[in-house]
Amino acid sequence: MDPNQQQQQQQQQPPQDGAQNEDYLDKGLDFAEKKYGQGKIDPVKMRDTNEKITDGARNLFEKVTGKHVPEKFSN
């Protein structure tokens, strides 16, 4: 495999440490879990569940207001 193909393949793969492209809403939920979870909640392990929660919140916001969530808050 030449270096260009290897670089393209690395760019297409998500990070292995669970730090996917988090927007402000995802980061806010992670912060709340750390602060109020009493150390019992690991945001990295809860990433899939958290993504479903934040996606649901975005969809609800768009349904109620009829407006799209700003790009800053939505990935």
Rosetta blueprint (number, residue, H / E / L):
1 M L
2 D L
3 P H
4 N H
5 Q H
6 Q H
7 Q H
8 Q H
9 Q H
10 Q H
11 Q H
12 Q H
13 Q L
14 P L
15 P L
16 Q L
17 D L
18 G L
19 A L
20 Q L
21 N L
22 E L
23 D L
24 Y H
25 L H
26 D H
27 K H
28 G H
29 L H
30 D H
31 F H
32 A H
33 E H
34 K H
35 K H
36 Y H
37 G L
38 Q L
39 G L
40 K L
41 I L
42 D L
43 P L
44 V L
45 K L
46 M L
47 R H
48 D H
49 T H
50 N H
51 E H
52 K H
53 I H
54 T H
55 D H
56 G H
57 A H
58 R H
59 N H
60 L H
61 F H
62 E H
63 K H
64 V H
65 T H
66 G L
67 K L
68 H L
69 V L
70 P L
71 E L
72 K L
73 F L
74 S L
75 N L
